[in-house]
Amino acid sequence: MKVLVLAPAAYDTSPSQRFRIEQWARHLEPLGYEFSFFPFEDPDLHRVLYQPGRYGIKAALMMRAFLRRFGVVTGARKFDVVLVAREASLIGPAVIERLITWLGVPLIYDFDDPLWISYRSPQNKLFSRLKCPSKTKALCRMASQVITGNRLLADWAGTFNPNTHVVPSTIDFAQYSRPERVHHEGPVTLGWTGSHSTLPFLERLHPVLDRLAERESFRLMVISHTDRYSIENASYPVVARRWVAEREASDLLEFDIGLAPFPNMGWTPWRCHGKVLQYMASALPVVTSPIGILPDMIDHGDNGFLTDSDDQWIDTLSRLIRDPQLRWRIGQRGRDSVERDFAVGIWIHEVQAILESAVGERFKAPHRQNTQPEVIQAEVHTS
């Protein structure tokens, strides 16, 4: 089976893709599936997109990327199915997806965030106005099959398409081997990893960490898009490290405790919380917020901790800093639960069944005559 993947981000750069379709492709290719990835971003756009300003060059590159998308339309007929990860284009309505369905090619729509809720990027406020959140509903309706990352998203999508499935973001345990018990020299390391857009969630903990430093010794390690992250007047050491895909799993092993604070607003109650899965897969005790699906994932005090108020954060972190046995026990139970419920090997057969079902529908549907003009096939990345 030949699968064309239309995704917004460059290959191996976006957690939304890396913990979903890119993982699935690696595990399905040995079974005879062929995946071709065509990202909306090209290297030039990826390099400048999340830099502040530079709207002129961004606009030119964005338009070039949008026009290049039309190069895949008639070329899509060479594939058995098209899988759209989040959206085929970062701007505008679902034009590309609509053209593909007109050609009679089955379309699978996968998303792991509440994309129908408007979001304005701090780095791209101007382009945020060109996004079309309402296309999420349209994509659900036109898709042969819909895949969502959790039950909350599935409940929403299921009102528009009965062929809606839950496949959570998954962990490839070939990359996350179970760590041996180690003793890090120096203070306990509280760790956080995430994208530039979620750094404000960590800032919510700054007052908590200031108070915690009055009674405990620790350091904070932040893995994100920059190695220049700092906290003004912090009373504890702060180490910043730039995220690199090749070091992702090994860098997490420098943490002793995983931090995952989330506000109960906007997108966050709907999200799939990949960083929590990463912490647990690394056998780190995770401390997070009781929102969305997190109470489904975390049994408080058994495989992690759900904390809400500042006092709860301080008390929980203080216990973990002082008790290495507790850190080890909670971390191992977290690892066990992720291996049981979120390993890619457990879910890959569900993905396979969805692909097969979508292709089967293609041969049941009446043939549609192609009335679209021939366009040049754009270059694709084959995994």
C-alpha positions in Angstrom: 0.0 0.0 0.0 1.3 3.5 -1.0 0.5 6.2 1.5 1.0 9.9 0.9 1.4 11.9 4.1 0.7 15.6 4.0 2.0 17.2 7.1 2.7 20.8 8.2 6.2 20.4 9.6 9.5 19.2 8.2 10.2 15.6 8.9 11.5 14.7 12.4 11.0 18.2 13.8 7.4 18.2 15.2 6.3 16.2 18.3 2.8 15.9 16.8 4.3 14.0 13.8 7.2 12.3 15.5 5.0 10.6 18.1 2.3 9.7 15.6 2.6 9.2 11.8 6.4 9.1 11.6 6.4 6.3 14.3 3.6 4.5 12.6 5.4 4.6 9.2 8.6 3.1 10.6 6.7 0.2 12.0 4.4 -0.4 9.0 7.1 -0.2 6.3 8.5 -3.7 7.2 4.9 -5.0 6.6 4.9 -3.7 3.0 3.6 -0.2 3.4 5.3 2.7 1.5 5.1 6.1 3.1 6.0 9.3 1.2 6.1 12.5 3.4 5.4 15.9 1.8 5.7 18.7 4.5 4.2 22.1 4.0 7.4 23.6 5.3 10.5 23.6 3.2 14.0 24.1 4.9 13.9 27.9 4.3 10.4 28.3 5.8 11.2 26.0 8.7 14.3 28.1 9.5 12.5 31.4 9.8 8.9 30.6 10.7 9.2 30.8 14.5 11.7 33.7 14.6 10.1 37.1 15.6 9.3 39.5 12.8 10.7 38.9 9.3 7.1 39.0 7.9 8.2 39.8 4.4 10.4 36.8 3.9 7.9 34.6 5.8 5.0 35.8 3.5 7.0 35.0 0.4 8.0 31.5 1.7 4.5 30.8 2.9 3.0 31.6 -0.4 5.6 29.5 -2.2 4.8 26.6 0.1 1.1 27.0 -0.5 1.5 27.0 -4.3 3.8 24.0 -4.1 1.0 22.1 -2.4 -1.0 22.1 -5.7 1.8 19.9 -7.1 0.6 17.0 -5.1 -3.0 17.1 -6.1 -3.0 15.0 -9.3 0.0 13.2 -8.1 -2.1 11.9 -5.2 -3.8 9.5 -7.6 -0.6 7.4 -7.6 -1.2 6.6 -4.0 -3.7 4.3 -2.4 -4.6 6.7 0.4 -3.7 10.2 1.6 -3.1 10.8 5.3 -3.4 14.4 6.4 -1.6 15.1 9.7 -3.3 18.1 11.3 -3.6 20.1 8.1 -2.2 20.1 4.5 -1.5 23.9 4.7 -0.7 26.2 7.5 -2.9 28.9 6.0 -6.3 29.0 4.4 -9.2 26.6 4.2 -9.0 22.9 3.3 -8.6 23.5 -0.5 -5.9 20.9 -1.1 -7.7 18.2 0.9 -10.9 19.0 -1.0 -9.2 18.6 -4.4 -7.8 15.3 -3.3 -11.2 13.9 -2.4 -12.6 15.1 -5.7 -10.1 12.8 -7.4 -11.6 9.9 -5.5 -8.5 9.2 -3.4 -9.5 8.2 0.2 -8.3 10.7 2.8 -7.5 9.9 6.4 -7.4 12.9 8.8 -5.3 12.7 11.9 -5.1 15.3 14.6 -4.0 15.5 18.2 -4.9 19.1 19.2 -8.2 21.0 19.3 -7.4 22.8 16.0 -10.9 24.3 15.8 -10.0 26.6 18.7 -8.3 29.8 17.5 -4.6 30.1 18.5 -2.4 33.1 17.9 1.3 32.4 17.8 3.4 35.0 19.6 5.9 34.9 16.7 3.3 34.9 13.9 0.4 37.0 15.0 -0.1 38.3 11.4 -0.2 34.8 9.9 -2.5 33.6 12.7 -5.2 35.6 11.0 -4.8 33.6 7.8 -5.4 30.3 9.6 -8.8 28.7 9.3 -9.8 26.9 12.4 -13.2 26.0 11.0 -11.5 23.7 8.4 -11.0 21.1 11.2 -14.8 20.4 11.1 -14.7 20.3 7.3 -11.8 17.9 7.3 -13.6 15.6 9.7 -16.6 15.5 7.4 -14.8 14.9 4.1 -12.4 12.2 5.5 -13.0 8.5 5.0 -11.6 7.9 8.4 -10.6 10.2 11.3 -7.9 9.4 13.8 -7.7 11.5 17.1 -5.2 11.4 19.8 -7.5 11.0 22.8 -11.1 10.4 23.8 -12.0 14.1 24.2 -11.0 14.9 20.6 -12.8 11.8 19.4 -16.0 12.9 21.1 -15.8 16.2 19.2 -14.8 14.7 15.9 -17.4 11.9 16.2 -20.2 14.4 15.8 -19.1 15.0 12.2 -17.8 11.6 11.2 -18.9 8.2 12.6 -15.7 6.6 11.4 -13.7 8.2 14.2 -11.0 6.4 16.1 -8.7 7.0 19.0 -5.0 6.2 18.5 -2.9 8.0 21.2 0.5 9.4 20.7 2.8 6.5 21.3 6.3 5.7 22.5 8.8 3.7 20.6 10.6 1.8 23.3 13.4 0.9 20.9 14.5 4.5 21.7 13.6 4.5 25.4 15.3 1.6 27.0 14.5 1.1 30.7 17.2 3.0 32.6 19.2 1.4 35.4 19.2 3.1 38.8 21.7 5.8 38.7 22.9 8.4 41.2 23.5 11.9 39.8 26.2 13.9 41.5 25.2 17.3 42.8 21.7 18.6 43.4 18.5 16.8 42.2 17.6 17.9 38.7 14.0 19.1 38.0 13.5 18.9 34.3 11.2 20.3 31.7 11.1 19.8 27.9 8.9 21.4 25.4 8.5 23.7 22.5 8.7 27.5 22.4 4.9 27.8 22.5 4.7 25.9 25.8 7.5 27.7 27.7 4.9 30.0 29.3 3.5 27.0 31.1 6.9 26.5 32.8 6.9 30.2 33.8 3.8 29.5 35.8 6.1 27.5 38.1 8.7 30.2 38.7 7.1 31.4 42.0 6.8 27.8 43.1 10.4 27.1 42.4 11.5 30.2 44.2 9.6 29.1 47.4 10.9 25.5 46.9 14.5 26.8 46.8 14.1 28.2 50.3 13.9 24.7 51.7 15.4 22.4 49.1 18.6 22.2 47.0 17.9 21.5 43.3 18.7 22.7 39.8 16.3 23.3 36.9 17.2 21.9 33.4 15.1 23.2 30.4 15.3 21.5 27.0 13.7 23.6 24.3 14.3 25.5 21.1 17.2 27.5 22.6 20.2 27.0 24.8 19.9 30.6 26.1 16.9 30.2 28.3 17.3 31.9 31.7 15.2 33.0 34.6 15.9 36.4 36.0 17.0 36.5 39.6 16.5 32.7 40.0 17.8 31.5 43.4 18.7 28.1 42.0 20.9 26.9 39.1 19.2 26.9 35.6 20.7 24.8 32.8 19.3 25.4 29.3 19.9 22.9 26.4 18.8 23.1 22.8 16.5 20.2 21.8 18.2 17.8 19.3 16.2 14.8 18.0 19.2 12.5 18.3 19.7 13.3 21.9 16.1 13.5 23.0 15.9 10.2 25.0 19.4 10.4 26.4 19.0 14.1 27.5 15.9 13.1 29.6 18.0 10.7 31.6 19.8 13.7 33.1 16.5 14.6 34.9 15.5 13.2 38.3 12.0 14.6 38.2 9.8 15.5 35.2 7.8 18.8 35.4 4.6 19.2 33.3 2.5 22.1 34.5 -0.5 23.0 32.4 -3.1 25.8 32.7 -6.7 24.6 32.5 -7.6 26.9 29.5 -7.5 27.0 25.7 -6.0 24.0 24.0 -4.4 22.4 27.0 -7.4 20.4 28.4 -7.7 18.7 25.0 -4.1 17.9 24.4 -2.4 14.5 24.3 0.6 15.5 26.6 3.5 13.8 24.9 6.0 15.2 27.3 4.3 13.3 30.1 4.6 10.1 28.1 8.3 10.8 27.5 8.9 11.4 31.2 7.2 8.2 32.2 8.9 6.2 29.4 12.2 7.4 30.9 11.1 6.1 34.3 11.0 9.6 35.7 8.5 10.5 38.4 6.2 13.0 36.7 4.5 15.9 38.5 1.7 17.4 36.4 -1.7 19.1 36.5 -5.1 17.4 36.9 -6.6 18.5 33.5 -8.0 16.8 30.4 -6.9 13.2 30.0 -4.1 13.4 32.5 -6.2 11.9 35.3 -6.7 8.9 32.9 -3.0 8.5 32.6 -1.9 9.3 36.1 -2.9 7.4 39.2 -2.0 10.0 41.8 0.7 8.7 44.1 1.2 5.4 42.2 2.7 6.2 38.8 2.9 10.0 39.1 1.5 13.0 40.8 -1.4 15.3 40.0 -0.9 18.7 41.6 -3.0 21.8 41.4 -2.2 24.5 43.9 1.2 26.1 44.5 1.4 24.4 48.0 0.7 21.0 46.4 3.5 21.5 43.9 5.9 22.5 46.6 5.0 19.6 49.0 5.1 17.0 46.2 8.5 18.2 44.8 9.9 18.5 48.3 9.0 14.8 49.0 10.5 13.7 45.7 13.7 15.7 46.2 14.3 14.2 49.7 13.3 10.6 48.9 15.3 8.9 46.1 13.5 5.6 46.8 10.1 7.3 46.1 11.5 8.8 42.9 12.6 5.3 41.7 9.4 3.5 42.7 7.1 6.1 41.0 9.3 6.2 37.9 9.2 2.5 37.5 5.5 2.3 37.8 5.1 5.1 35.3 7.3 3.3 32.9 5.2 0.1 33.4 1.9 1.9 32.7 3.2 3.5 29.5 4.6 0.2 28.2 1.2 -1.3 28.8 -1.0 1.5 27.3 1.1 3.7 25.0 3.7 1.5 23.3 3.7 1.9 19.5 3.6 -1.9 19.0 0.3 -2.1 20.8 -1.4 0.4 18.5 0.2 -0.2 15.2 -2.4 -2.9 14.2 -5.2 -0.4 14.9 -3.5 2.1 12.5 -3.1 -0.7 9.9 -6.8 -1.6 10.1 -7.8 2.1 9.6 -5.6 2.3 6.5 -7.0 -0.9 5.1 -10.5 0.2 5.8 -10.0 3.5 4.0 -8.5 1.8 0.9 -11.4 -0.7 0.9 -13.9 2.2 0.7 -12.1 3.5 -2.4 -13.2 0.5 -4.4 -16.8 0.7 -3.2 -17.2 4.3 -4.2 -18.3 5.3 -7.7 -15.4 6.5 -10.0 -15.1 10.2 -10.3 -13.9 11.7 -13.5 -10.8 14.0 -13.0 -11.7 17.4 -14.2 -8.7 19.2 -12.6 -5.8 20.5 -14.7 -2.6 18.4 -14.7 0.1 19.8 -12.4 3.7 19.0 -11.8 4.4 16.4 -9.1 6.5 18.1 -6.3 9.3 16.3 -4.7 8.4 14.2 -1.6 10.4 12.8 1.3 10.2 9.0 1.5 10.7 7.7 5.0 
